[in-house]
Amino acid sequence: MAANQRRLAAIGNYQLSSITIGKGSFSKVMLANHIILNKSVALKVMSLCKIEDPYVKKNVQREASIMSKLHHPNVVALHEVCSTKDFFCLAMDFYSGGTLCDLVQDHPSGKLDEEQAKF
């Protein structure tokens, strides 16, 4: 980390850990802890200054809206949206054990059988 950069420590009621679960071109998914509830969450932190395309900026809020309507046992739930002038954050369920991509890649055949995929 450059000397002039500081690590974001907290957003709203969420204390960020140093663990990055995943990252993209303008966002990171960080392991965070809800300070009041003492509950671990996956916090997707989108840096708004890194988004130059107006269409992509519009879709940031659209992603939250769509996630709020999804209720399925195999889809992580959106719990809260936090927004500042610099960041847009989605607080979601945290499940340890890696990503779906990890599960498929680690499988000997490189794919899941039907029963495992249904679970």
C-alpha positions, 0 to 999 in steps of 0.5 A: 500500500502506498504511503499516501493511501489509507485503509478503510477501517469502517463503513456505517456499523461495519468494521472491515477486516483485512481479509479480501474475499474477492475483487473486481475493477471497481469493487472489493468484497471484504469480510466485515463485522456488524459492530452492534450485532457482532455478525460477520458479513460480506461487504461489497465496497464499490469505489464510486470514483473508479467508475467512469461509465454513467451506465455502470454507475446507474447499475450500481443501485440497480444491483442492490434493487435486484438483490433485495428482491431475491429470496432463495436458499442458494442465493446470498441475502442482501441485508443493508445498503450503505452509501457515502459520496465515495463508496456504495456498499452492499452488506450480504450473508457471509459463507466461509469455504470459498466461492462456487468457482472454487467448488467447481474447480476443485471437483475432480471432473471439473464440474458438479454432478446434478445432485451436488448442483441442486444442493 
